[in-house]
């Protein structure tokens, strides 16, 4: 049976991290979706994302983006670009039209969040984020593997299933000359440990994946967590046999040692 619960509630695990004063600075501003919340977020940030609170694979995500000039002077007549993770449409709308479009697009039976957009670092002109696989085979969390996911051209998400290509972490970071790769990876490793400890303790987890980001100023961000991560195709594509073998052996060890006798449950 399942080793751990399936955790998909973004607001719930974000709140866990926000309780820690140090970790909270790495969490993008996130509100429950409403028209008022979306308007408030567009006043504060040039890019925001609307996402289902419980989702995976980059499904049903909408990005609303304004120009720097529009953002600096928020007003009803400003225009915003809307893009979607699930279709190729691109729309330019007034603020009023943005609200109407988003409300029409989202599923009324689901809960959604509005999240601050991060100005992601790029590789060959395309934004990328970081996937980190974390395992806890004993008393301590360990990083079993990590990589960069470079978004497909004109795609607003970096999910592998949405066409993103994978790269070794250091290769993606080398494209950003102002970043000290050694310092950043050390900081990233420490941050991943701290986040895993907080979320693992709260939700009783031993396996999780962290989606992290580096922005254009070299700052690190936590994007989301996955307690049932897809990894085989992604890490095979990386062609790092040692890393892949470590991921498989550690995961199998955990599954065997900590197998539970009750059914897998979903944390809502």
C-alpha positions as CSV (number, residue, x, y, z in Angstrom):
1,X,0.0,0.0,0.0
2,X,1.0,3.7,-0.1
3,X,4.0,4.9,1.8
4,X,2.5,8.4,2.2
5,X,-0.5,10.6,1.6
6,X,-1.0,12.4,-1.7
7,X,-0.8,16.2,-1.0
8,X,-2.1,18.5,-3.7
9,X,-3.5,21.5,-1.8
10,X,-1.3,24.4,-2.7
11,X,-2.7,26.8,-0.2
12,X,-2.4,24.3,2.6
13,X,1.3,23.5,2.0
14,X,2.1,27.2,1.3
15,X,0.7,28.1,4.7
16,X,3.0,25.6,6.3
17,X,6.0,27.3,4.8
18,X,4.7,30.8,5.6
19,X,4.8,29.9,9.3
20,X,8.5,29.9,9.1
21,X,9.9,33.5,8.9
22,X,12.9,32.4,6.9
23,X,11.1,30.1,4.4
24,X,8.2,32.6,3.9
25,X,10.5,35.0,2.0
26,X,10.9,32.3,-0.8
27,X,7.1,31.8,-1.3
28,X,5.4,33.9,-4.0
29,X,2.4,35.9,-2.9
30,X,-0.6,33.7,-3.2
31,X,-4.3,34.5,-2.7
32,X,-7.6,32.6,-3.2
33,X,-9.0,33.5,-6.5
34,X,-11.7,36.1,-6.7
35,X,-12.2,39.1,-9.1
36,X,-11.1,41.4,-6.3
37,X,-8.0,39.3,-5.5
38,X,-7.0,39.2,-9.2
39,X,-7.4,43.0,-9.5
40,X,-5.3,43.5,-6.3
41,X,-2.6,41.2,-7.5
42,X,-2.4,43.0,-10.9
43,X,-1.9,46.2,-9.0
44,X,1.0,44.7,-7.2
45,X,2.8,42.5,-9.8
46,X,3.3,42.8,-13.6
47,X,2.6,39.1,-14.1
48,X,0.2,36.8,-12.2
49,X,-0.9,33.2,-12.7
50,X,-4.3,31.7,-12.0
51,X,-4.1,28.0,-11.1
52,X,-6.4,25.3,-9.8
53,X,-5.5,24.9,-6.1
54,X,-5.2,21.1,-6.7
55,X,-3.6,20.3,-10.0
56,X,-0.7,18.8,-11.7
57,X,1.0,18.6,-15.2
58,X,0.4,22.3,-15.7
59,X,-3.3,21.9,-16.4
60,X,-5.7,24.8,-16.7
61,X,-3.2,27.6,-15.9
62,X,-3.7,31.1,-17.1
63,X,-1.1,33.9,-17.2
64,X,-2.0,37.5,-17.1
65,X,0.8,39.9,-18.0
66,X,1.0,43.7,-18.3
67,X,3.7,45.9,-19.8
68,X,6.0,47.7,-17.3
69,X,4.3,51.0,-18.3
70,X,0.9,49.6,-17.7
71,X,1.9,48.1,-14.4
72,X,3.5,51.3,-13.1
73,X,0.2,53.1,-13.6
74,X,-2.6,50.6,-13.0
75,X,-5.8,51.8,-14.5
76,X,-9.0,50.5,-16.0
77,X,-7.9,51.2,-19.6
78,X,-4.6,49.3,-19.4
79,X,-4.3,46.2,-21.6
80,X,-3.1,42.8,-20.5
81,X,-1.9,39.7,-22.4
82,X,-3.6,36.4,-21.5
83,X,-1.9,33.1,-22.3
84,X,-3.0,29.6,-21.4
85,X,-1.2,26.3,-20.6
86,X,-3.8,24.3,-22.3
87,X,-4.4,26.1,-25.6
88,X,-2.4,28.3,-28.0
89,X,-4.7,31.3,-27.8
90,X,-3.2,34.7,-27.0
91,X,-5.6,37.5,-26.1
92,X,-5.0,41.2,-25.4
93,X,-7.7,42.5,-23.1
94,X,-8.7,45.5,-21.0
95,X,-8.9,45.0,-17.3
96,X,-12.6,44.5,-17.4
97,X,-12.2,41.9,-20.2
98,X,-9.5,40.1,-18.3
99,X,-11.9,39.6,-15.4
100,X,-14.6,38.3,-17.7
101,X,-12.3,36.0,-19.6
102,X,-10.8,34.4,-16.5
103,X,-14.2,33.8,-14.9
104,X,-15.4,32.2,-18.1
105,X,-12.3,30.0,-18.4
106,X,-12.1,28.6,-14.9
107,X,-14.2,25.6,-13.6
108,X,-16.8,26.9,-11.1
109,X,-16.6,23.6,-9.3
110,X,-12.9,24.0,-8.5
111,X,-11.0,26.3,-6.2
112,X,-8.4,28.5,-7.8
113,X,-5.5,30.6,-6.6
114,X,-3.9,33.8,-7.9
115,X,-0.1,33.7,-7.6
116,X,2.6,36.3,-8.1
117,X,4.5,35.6,-11.3
118,X,8.3,35.2,-11.1
119,X,10.6,36.7,-13.7
120,X,12.3,33.4,-14.4
121,X,16.0,33.1,-15.5
122,X,16.3,31.9,-19.1
123,X,18.3,29.4,-21.2
124,X,18.7,30.3,-24.9
125,X,15.9,32.9,-24.4
126,X,13.4,30.4,-22.8
127,X,12.5,30.5,-19.1
128,X,13.4,27.5,-16.9
129,X,12.7,26.3,-13.4
130,X,14.2,23.5,-11.3
131,X,12.9,20.1,-10.3
132,X,14.5,18.6,-7.2
133,X,13.7,15.1,-6.0
134,X,13.9,14.7,-2.2
135,X,14.0,11.4,-0.3
136,X,14.0,10.6,3.4
137,X,15.3,6.9,3.6
138,X,16.2,7.4,7.3
139,X,16.2,10.3,9.7
140,X,17.4,12.9,7.2
141,X,16.2,14.3,3.9
142,X,18.6,13.9,0.9
143,X,18.7,15.3,-2.6
144,X,18.5,12.3,-4.9
145,X,18.5,14.3,-8.2
146,X,17.9,17.7,-9.7
147,X,17.7,19.2,-13.1
148,X,16.4,22.3,-15.0
149,X,13.3,22.3,-17.1
150,X,13.4,24.7,-20.0
151,X,10.0,25.8,-21.3
152,X,8.9,25.1,-24.8
153,X,8.7,28.2,-27.0
154,X,5.5,30.2,-26.3
155,X,4.5,27.9,-23.5
156,X,3.9,29.5,-20.1
157,X,4.7,26.4,-18.0
158,X,7.8,24.3,-17.6
159,X,6.2,20.9,-17.2
160,X,8.0,18.1,-19.1
161,X,4.7,16.8,-20.3
162,X,4.1,20.2,-21.9
163,X,7.2,20.0,-24.0
164,X,9.8,21.4,-21.7
165,X,13.3,20.0,-22.3
166,X,15.6,19.0,-19.4
167,X,19.1,20.1,-18.8
168,X,21.7,19.5,-16.1
169,X,21.3,22.2,-13.5
170,X,24.8,23.7,-13.9
171,X,24.3,23.9,-17.7
172,X,21.2,26.0,-17.4
173,X,22.7,28.3,-14.8
174,X,25.8,28.9,-16.9
175,X,23.6,30.8,-19.3
176,X,23.2,33.5,-16.6
177,X,26.6,35.1,-16.3
178,X,25.8,37.1,-13.1
179,X,25.0,34.0,-11.1
180,X,27.6,32.3,-9.0
181,X,26.8,28.7,-9.7
182,X,28.6,27.3,-6.6
183,X,27.0,29.7,-4.2
184,X,23.6,29.3,-5.7
185,X,23.6,25.5,-5.8
186,X,24.7,25.4,-2.1
187,X,21.9,27.8,-1.2
188,X,19.5,25.8,-3.3
189,X,20.5,22.6,-1.5
190,X,20.0,24.2,1.9
191,X,16.7,25.6,1.0
192,X,15.4,22.3,-0.4
193,X,16.4,20.6,2.9
194,X,14.6,23.2,5.0
195,X,11.5,23.1,2.8
196,X,11.4,19.2,2.8
197,X,11.8,19.2,6.6
198,X,8.9,21.5,7.1
199,X,6.5,19.9,4.6
200,X,7.7,16.3,5.4
201,X,7.1,16.7,9.1
202,X,3.7,18.3,8.7
203,X,2.3,15.9,6.1
204,X,4.4,12.8,7.1
205,X,6.2,12.5,3.8
206,X,9.3,10.6,2.8
207,X,9.2,11.2,-1.0
208,X,8.6,14.6,-2.6
209,X,9.6,16.8,-5.5
210,X,10.2,20.5,-5.2
211,X,9.7,22.8,-8.1
212,X,11.9,25.8,-7.5
213,X,12.9,28.8,-9.6
214,X,15.8,31.3,-10.1
215,X,14.7,34.7,-11.2
216,X,16.7,37.1,-13.4
217,X,18.3,38.7,-10.3
218,X,19.6,35.3,-9.0
219,X,17.0,35.0,-6.3
220,X,15.5,31.6,-5.4
221,X,11.8,30.8,-5.2
222,X,9.6,27.9,-4.1
223,X,6.9,27.3,-6.7
224,X,5.2,24.1,-5.6
225,X,5.5,20.6,-4.2
226,X,4.5,17.2,-5.5
227,X,4.2,14.2,-3.2
228,X,3.7,11.7,-6.1
229,X,6.2,13.0,-8.6
230,X,6.7,11.8,-12.1
231,X,10.4,11.3,-12.7
232,X,11.5,8.3,-14.8
233,X,11.2,9.8,-18.3
234,X,12.5,13.2,-17.2
235,X,15.6,11.9,-15.4
236,X,16.3,9.3,-18.1
237,X,16.4,12.0,-20.7
238,X,19.1,13.7,-18.6
239,X,21.4,10.7,-19.3
240,X,23.0,10.9,-15.9
241,X,23.1,7.1,-15.1
242,X,24.6,7.6,-11.6
243,X,21.9,10.1,-10.6
244,X,19.1,8.0,-12.1
245,X,20.4,4.8,-10.3
246,X,20.5,6.7,-7.0
247,X,16.9,7.9,-7.5
248,X,15.6,4.4,-8.2
249,X,17.5,2.6,-5.5
250,X,16.6,5.2,-2.8
251,X,12.9,5.3,-3.8
252,X,12.7,1.5,-3.9
253,X,14.3,1.3,-0.4
254,X,11.7,3.7,1.0
255,X,8.8,2.0,-0.7
256,X,9.9,-1.4,0.8
257,X,10.8,-0.2,4.3
258,X,7.9,2.1,5.0
259,X,5.1,0.4,3.1
260,X,1.8,1.0,5.0
261,X,-1.1,-1.2,5.7
262,X,-3.8,1.4,5.1
263,X,-5.0,2.8,1.7
264,X,-3.4,5.8,0.2
265,X,-5.2,9.0,1.2
266,X,-5.4,12.4,-0.4
267,X,-4.9,15.5,1.7
268,X,-7.5,18.1,0.6
